[in-house]
């Protein structure tokens, strides 16, 4: 399975990136995509961000949207979902992290799964870090590696 983490926001280099990169180095097939939308109009911004995130999902792939209103799912259940998709010839999964104004209807309708990282609001850099860790955890669960224990 190939993994993509696509995110909206300014490209910054900070301490969270060190931890994100720690996990990315452990994952064989992963790509980070970061987009910035500069318009000040909120609705236009949300729509443009949605387009970028949707378009960063290749054909025959699945889009998992991170959203505060999404489903709270366990790491084991997420691993089962990914394994099921893999067994059904899905080639990649894109974990999409929206912008500061949240996600609009367009991307929510396009997403194959919408998940939350709890009810708390997190900075985008931390979400990217947590998603990278969860992808690594998913891989270890699927392979039966003891990391998850």
N, C-alpha and C positions, 0 to 999 in steps of 0.2 A: 504494500500500500504506500502510495505517495501522500505526503501531508503538505498542506499549505496553511500558513497563518497569514491572513490578509487583514490589514488594519488601517484605520483612518487616523491621521494626526501628523503633526510635524515630526520630522526625523530628528531624533535627539540621541545622544550617546550618554548614558548614565549608569548608575550602579545596577539598576534592574536588568540592563542589557547583559551585564556580566553573568548573572544567574541564568537568564534566557539562553545565552550562548553556551553555557555549561550543558544544558539539556539538548540543545540543537546538535552539538558535537556528538552526542550519544545516539542520535536518530539518523539512520542512513538516508532516507528519502524525504527531506523536508526543505521547504522554500519559504522564505519570508518575503511578503510584499507589503509595502507601505505606501499609502496615497495621501495626498493633501488636496483638499478642495478649498479654494480661497474666497469664494463668494460669501458675502455677509448675509444674504437672504436665507433665512432659516429653512423654509420649505425647499428652495432650490438646492441648498447645501445637502439636506437629507436625501433628496432624489439623486443628486450627482454622486454622493457617497455610495448610495445603493447600487447605482450602475457600475461603479468601479469594483465593488465587492462581488457583485453578481458576475461581472465579466472576468473576474480573476479565478472563477471556477471553471476548469476545463470540461469539455463534453465527457459524458460517461463518468461523471464525478458527483459527489454529494456536497451540499452546502450546509454547514452547521453554523447557525447564527448565535452569537453570544448576546443575550439580552436579559435585562433584569426581570422581565416578565416571563422568561422561559421556564422550562421544566427543570426542577432540581433532580439530577440524575447521579447515581453512584458511578464511581470509576469502573467498577465491574460491569455495570449495565452499559456504559458507554463503550467499553471494550467489546462486549457481545454484539452491540450494534455495528461497530466497525468491522468486526470479524464476519458478521452476516453479510454486510455490503461487499467485503472482499471476496467472500465465497460466491457472490452473485455477480462477479466480474466488474465491480466498481473499481476504477483505477486509482482514484484519489479522493481525498476529503479536504475541503477548504473550511477552516475555522475562521469565521469573519467577525471582526471586532469593529463595531460602528463608531461614529464620531461622538463628540461631546453632547450633541442634541438628541442622541438616541437613534433608533432605527425606525424607518417609516414602513408603511403598509406594503410597499412594493417589495422590499427585501424580505419582509416577514412572509409574504405569500410565496416568494421564490425559494425560501429555505426548506430543506428537507427535514431539518430538526432545529428547534430553538431551545437552547439550554441556558440556564443561569448558573452563576457561581455563587449561589446563595442570594439572600435578599439585600445584602450590603452593596453599596456602590463602590467600585474600585477604579483607580487611575488606569488609563489604557496601558501604560508600560507594565504595570503589575499584572494586568489581565493577560498580556502577551506572555509574560513570564510563567504565569499559572497554566496557560494553555500548553506551552512548550513542555512543562513538567507533566501535564496530564497525557500528552501524546507519548512521552517516554514511558509513563506508567501503563498506558494502554498496550504498548508494545511488550512490556515485561509481563503483563497479565496474559496476553495471547501466547507468549513463548513459555509461560510457566516459570519465569525468572523470580527469584525470591525478593526482589526490590519492593514489590507491592505489600509484602507481609508486614 
